[in-house]
């Protein structure tokens, strides 16, 4: 299947947000690829090499717990690996000044990498790390994402739960590859039974309130939505594309979400 077939196209004009530059497809390893601060491989000689060296040096100079160091080094290395993968695939780094120093003596890319690293330092759901790394890495190749949008996306990705990321993946799958999942319920829920289902529904509602998920009919409460009307739009579509959620594994969490959305009882 063509990688571009997994791209979410945002056609909801009143939600806003470009989804250009989606980079779905390549997987990402989570292993630490050498000591932090050492840049090489495909990154060597590029505009981003010094940024990784500078941030890597700062990481080593900070007083961090072993757990914090492990989290930061994992995301740092995953992001570096993803950028190297993109470069080897022939993708070009953006050339719109994203790597140039600004008045605060930092480039946009450096600021966003630092934000991603700090998000990882505070994050307790380590399953999010490869997707945070994908987000940062792919922003460096997409000139439609400016500094402000990038900071917003990193903050959103930090704030939502791993299960909410999986919800975005599942809804995105319904939009791009509906043949892979059961048909969704086409009637509004009239109450939801069971703690697990209520918990998932509350996270769907939260994504709606954050404008990451759109519904063709307004959602007024946790159980007041029709699964078949849910779509990704705006920042939800951007996160799906830039975090490469199409590459996620269909696990038990995804199955529980599908069970709720396809419930016709």
ABEGO torsion letter per residue (X at the ends): XBAAAABBBBABAAAEEBABGBBBGBBBBABBBEBBGBBBEAABGBAAAAAAAAAAAAAAABBBBAAAAAAAAAAAAAAAAAAAAAAAAGBBBBAAGAABBBAAGBBAAAAAAAAAAAAAAABABAAAAAAAAAAAAAAAABAABBAAAAAAAAAAAAABBAAAAAAAAAAAAAAABAAABBBBBABBBBEBBEAAAAAAAAAAAAAAAAGABBBABBBABAABBBAAABBBBEAAAAAAAAAGAAABBBBAAAAAAAAAAABAX
